[in-house]
Amino acid sequence: EKQTEDNNSTECSKPGTMDLKFTSSRKYISISVPSKSQAMSPHIKSVDDVVVLGMNLSKFSKPAQFFICVSGVFMFYLIYGYLQELIFSVEGFKPFGWYLTLVQFGFYSIFGLIELQLIQDKRRRIPGKTYMIIAFLTVGTMGLSNTSLGYLNYPTQVIFKCCKLIPVMIGGVFIQGKRYNIVDVSAALCMSLGLIWFTLADSTVAPNFNLTGVVLISLALCADAVIGNVQEKAMKLHNGSNSEMVLYSYSIGFVYILFGLTCTSGLSPAVTFCSKHPVQTYGYAFLFSLTGYFGISFVLALIKIFGALLAVTVTTGRKAMTIVLSFLFFAKPFTSQYVWSGLLVVLGIFLNVYSKNMDKFKLPSLLGLWKKSMEERKSRTLSQTV
């Protein structure tokens, strides 16, 4: 019996085991916690590390990380916007927005496959049905957005994309029965007025303005408002990686668009046109897709390190810079209404960000400012009397 007890105690003392052994006189319990590298998935093994394009940002200081992320966002997305407008400036390309989306989805799928091969865990974690829904929404977002450029000026499209809050709030009211505070309502009102004013200015000065473009970008905006929530929920629920999300959602979306273009006989004319201008179409589309893929990597790193508040501020500044560069590099009519309507949209974005972070910072109220001024006046009068 003594030898058996010694053997049992020796077993329980071995690391990496968890045993529950009962005898008539004693109960042996041995619990060992595995090391972090053994317990964690390869997706989150280096949870504190932020790697972008093979560069570990965790080795740099916070100011250096901020500078790298902001530089990456501005550099890649400004090039992305420039190339997107440059492609549609090619004479005769405007009807082929869906074909550009097909090429873009193909490149994104290749980039996602390459990135997936560089990580240890290559398993698909998110169900295929979820990816089919995400792919459909992604096709709606990017396809309608690209196609709308055949009918709208690029600055107008960017202004619409800044106003994702409006369909989100409308869907929250009618679908989930949500209630919003006065700041959220004011933000949506500023964005709506800014959009209306910007669109009216565009219809006044643009000779080829078409209401179809407004409808297309509005539908793209609705899909964009939904897809973010679906992606976030799927990645948190199933612990999927960014490269997995990109690979499967864009590859399935590629099949959707290819099937649609084949059924509508829109594939053959697009291929014929692009084969005559391979550099202006496929060459620019490759750089356009590559910069977009790199840009989203820096945005995700910015959110992870500094939070969504600062990320929204940076991306809003990038969109404003994109509009300015669009007027500088591409000849188009300009009116001062663009400036005032754009400022209204920026005010709406600020109110939206402030509403989500009211507990982090508070703006001074008028009553507080009045009381402070009265106290300063009283102290000044008292000092003068003395």
N, C-alpha and C positions, 0 to 999 in steps of 0.2 A: 504493500500500500504506500509506504514511504517513497519507494522508487517511482511509483506511478504519479504521486503528487509532484515529485521533483521534475519528472518529464513534462507534466502539464504546465508547471510554472515556467519551464524553459520554453515551451511552445508559445505561451502567452507573452513572453518577454521579447520574442522576435519582432522586429519592426515590419510595418506594412501588413499586419494581420489584425483581424478583428474576430475574437472568439468569445463565445459564451458557453462555459462548461459548468455543469452542476454535479455535485456529489452530495452525499448524505450529510456532510458536515460543513462544506465550504462552497462558495460561489466565486469562480474566477472570471474576471472581466478585464479584457485588454483592448483598448481602443487607441489606434494610432492615426494621426491626421497626416495624409500624404502631403508631399511638398507641393508648392504652388505650380511648378512646372509639370507635375504629374496630373494634378487635378484639373487644370484649366485647358480649355479647348485651344487648338492652334490659332483660332481666330482671335482669341483674347489673351494669348499667352503673354504678350507684352502690352498690357492694358495701359501702361503709363507712357508708352512710346507712341509718337505720332510720326508716321513715315509717309512722305509725299514724293512720288517719282523716285523711289529708292533712297531718298535723303531723310535721315532721322532728325527731325526738328527738336527732339527732346534734349539733344546735346547742346543746343544754343540757349542763350538767355531769353527772357520774355520779350524785351524790345527787339532782339534780333528775329525771334519767331514772328512777331507782329509784322516787321518790315518784310520778311520773306513771303509771308502769306498775302499781304496786301499787294506786294509787287507782282506775285504770281496771278492774283485775281485780275488786277488791272491789265497786265501785259497780255495774258492769254485771252481774256474776254474782249478786250478792245480789238485785238486781231480777229477774233471770232466774228464780232459784229461787222468789222470792215469787210472781211471776206464774204460774209453773207450778203451784204448789200452789193458787193462787187460782182458776185455771181449773177444776181438778178439785174445788174446793169448791162449784162451781155444782151445784145439785141436779139430778140426772138426767144429768150429763155423763160420769160415770165409764166407761160402756161405749164411749165414742167416743175412746179413746186413739189408735187408728190414724188416725182422721180428723184429729186435732190434728197428728199427725206429717205427714200429707199437706199440710196448710196450712203447717206449718213448712218443709217441703221446698220448697214453692212460693215462699215469701218468701225463703228462702236462695238459690234459683236467681235470683230477680230481683236480689237484692243482689250476687251474684257477677257477673251480667251487667253491672250498672252499674259495678262496680269494674274489670271487664275492659276496659270502654270507655275508662277513664282511663289505661291503660298503653299504651305504644307498640306492643309486640308482642302481637298478638291471636291468633296461631296456636295451634292445639292441638298440644301436644308429646307428651303421653302417649297411647298407643294406646287405641282404643275398647274392646278386650277387657279391658284393665286397669281401665278405668273401670266396666265392667259388674260386675266382681268387687268393686271398692271400693264401688259403689252398693249392692250386695246386703248387704255387711257394715254399711254405714251405716244401711240400713233396719232391719237386725236390732238394731243398737245403740240407735238412737233410738226406733224403734217399740216394741220390747219394754220399753224403759225407761219411756216414756210410759204404755204400757198397764199396767205393773206398779203405777202409782199408783192404779189403780182397786181394788187389793187390799191395798196396803201403806200404812203411814204414810210421809210424806215423809222424816223422819229415817232410817228404816230403809233406804229406797232410797239415800240419800246414803252411809250407812255401807257398803253393798254396793259402791257405785261407787268407794269409796276402796280397795277390796281387789282391784285389777286384778292384783296380783302373783301371786295364787293360781292362776288359770287359766294365766298365763304360765309359771309354774314347772312345772305339771303337763304342759302341752304341750311344754315343753322337755325334760322327762324322757322322755316316751313317744314323741315325734316325732323329736327330734334326739339323744336319748341324752345330754343334758347332765348334768353333776354340779355340785352347788351346795355352797358352804361352810356352815359352822355358823351364820354370821350370817344368810344367806338362809333357811335352814331355820327358824331362830328367828323371823325376821320373818313367814314364812308361818304358823308355829304361833300366834304372837300374833294375827295377823289372823283366823285360823280360829276360835280360841277367842273373840275379841271378837265376831265375826259370830254365832256360835252363841249366846253369852250375850245379845247384843242382840236376836236373833230370838226367843229364849225369853221375854225380857222383853216384847217386843211382843205375842207370842201370849197372854201372861198378862193384860196390862192393856187390850189393844185388843179391843173386843167384836166387830168385824167382820174379825178376822184370817183370812186365807185363804192356804193353802200355795201356791196358784197364783201369787201374787205373787212368792214366793221363787223359784219355778221360772223365771218370766219374767225377773226381774232377774238371775238367774244366767246365763241364756242371753245376755242383753244384755251381761253382763260378759265372757263368752267372746268374743263378736264384737268387743267393744271392745278386748280384748287383742290380737286379730289385726290389726285394721284399722290400728293405728298403725304396725306394721312394714311393711305393704303400702304405705301412703301414703308413708312415708319412703323406701322403696326406689324407688318409682316416681318421686318428685320428684327424687331424687338421680341416678337413671339417665337420665332424660329432661330434666332441668332445667326442670320445670314450675313454674308460679307458684301461689301460694295461691289467687288468684282463679280461675284455670283449674280447679284441683282442686275448689273449692267449686261452681262453675257446673256442670261436667259430672257430678260424682258425685251432687249433689243433684237435678239435673234428671232424670237417669236413674232415680234412686231415686223421684222423684215419679211417673214412669210405672209403676214396679213396684207402688207402693202403690195407685195409681189402678186398675190392672188387678186387683189382689187384692181391693180393696173392691167393685169392680163384679161380680166373679165370686161373691163371698160375699154379695151383696145388703146390704152394710153401708154403702153410700154414701148411699142415699136417706134412711134414718132419721136419719143424722148431719146431712145438709143440712137436713132438716126441723126438727130440734131447734135447730141453730145459727141458722137464719133467724128463729126466735122470740126468740132472745137474741143479737142480733148484737154488741152492745157487750161482753158478758161472754165471748163466744167469739172472734169475728174481731178485735175491737178489742184484747183482751188477747193474742191469739195474735200479732198484728203486733208489739206491744211486746215480747213474749216472744222472738220470733225476732230482732228488731232488737238487743236487749241481748245475746243469745247470740252473734250475729255480731260485735258490737263487742268482747265479752269475749274471744273467742278471738284477736282481733287483738292485744290487749295481752299475752296469755299468750305468743304467738309472739315478740313484741318482747322480753319479759322473758327468754325462753330465749336469744334471739340476743345480747343485751347482757350478761347476767349468768350464763348457763349454766342447765342443767337442775336443778342442786341447789337453787339459790335459788328457781327457779320452782316446784318441787315443794313447798318449804316454804311459799311464799305461797299456792298453791292449796289446800294442806291446811288452812292457817289460814282460808281463805275457806270451805271446806266445814264446818269446825267452827262458824264464825259463822253459816252458813246453818241448821245444826241448831238453834242457840240461838234464832235469830229465828223459826224454825218453831214452836218451843214458845211463844214470846212472842206471836206474832200470830194463831196458829190454836189454838183450844181442842182439847187432846188430853190423854189421861192421861199421867202422868209417874211414873217410878220411879227410884230411885237406881241401879238396875242399868244404866240407860242411860249414866250417867256412867262407871262402872267399865269397862263393855264398850267404850265409846268411847275411853277412855284406853288400853286394850289395843290397839285398832286403830291409834291414834296411835303407840304404841311400835313396832308392827310396821312402820309407814311409816318411822319414824326408822331402824330397823335396816336396812331396805331401802336407804335413801339412803346410810347409812354404808357398807354393803357395796359400793356402786358407787363410792364415793369414799374407800376406805381408804387409797389412796396420798396423798391430799390432807390428811387429818387423821387422827390416831391418838388413841384414847382411852387414858388411862394404865392399865396393867395392875396387878393386885393385888400382884404381885411387885415391880414398880417402885415402887409407893407404899410397900411395906414396907421396901425398901432405903433409900428416901429418908428415911423416918422414923427408921430406925436410924442413918443418917449424921448427921441432925440431933441425935439423942440423944447420940451420941458427941461431937460438937463442943460440945454444951451441957455435957456432963460434964467435958470437957477445960477449957472456959472456967471452970467452977466450981472445978476443982482449982487452976488457975492463980490 
